[in-house]
């Protein structure tokens, strides 16, 4: 069990909601190639390595 502060819970929600929308878009976008989605996910979901 994890106890999150109200601020931490809000930050987690702010992270998860857009990711859920991305998944919904991916499921609906039948004309987008897997390679294109891979590039989109890499830009939006992964932390860039500097």
N, C-alpha and C positions, 0 to 999 in steps of 0.2 A: 504494500500500500504506500502511496506517495501522498504527502500532504503538501499542497501548493498554496501559496498565498494568493489572495485575490488578484494581485498584479501578475503573478506568474501564470495563473489560470487564464487570464485575459490574453497574455502574450501567446500562450499555447493555442488558444482559440484563433488568434490573429494569424498564426502560422498554419493551422490545420484547415481552416475554411478555404483559403485560396487553393490549397493543394487538392481539396475535395472538388472544387470547381474545375481544376485542370483535369482531373480524372474524368469528370462528367463530359467535358469537352472532347477528350480523347476518345471516349466511347461513342460519342455522337458524330465525330468527324471521320466518316468512312473513306473520304477521298484524300486523306493526308497519309503519306507514306510512313512506314515505321522509322525510316531514317530521319525524316523531318521531325517526328515526335521525339526521337532520341535527342536531337539537337535542342529542341524546345525544353525538354526536361533537364538537360544538362545546364542550360542557362538559368533556368528558374529554380531548380530544386537543389542543385549541388553547390557547395561552398567553393568558390574559386580558390585554387592553390596559387599563392603568390610566392 
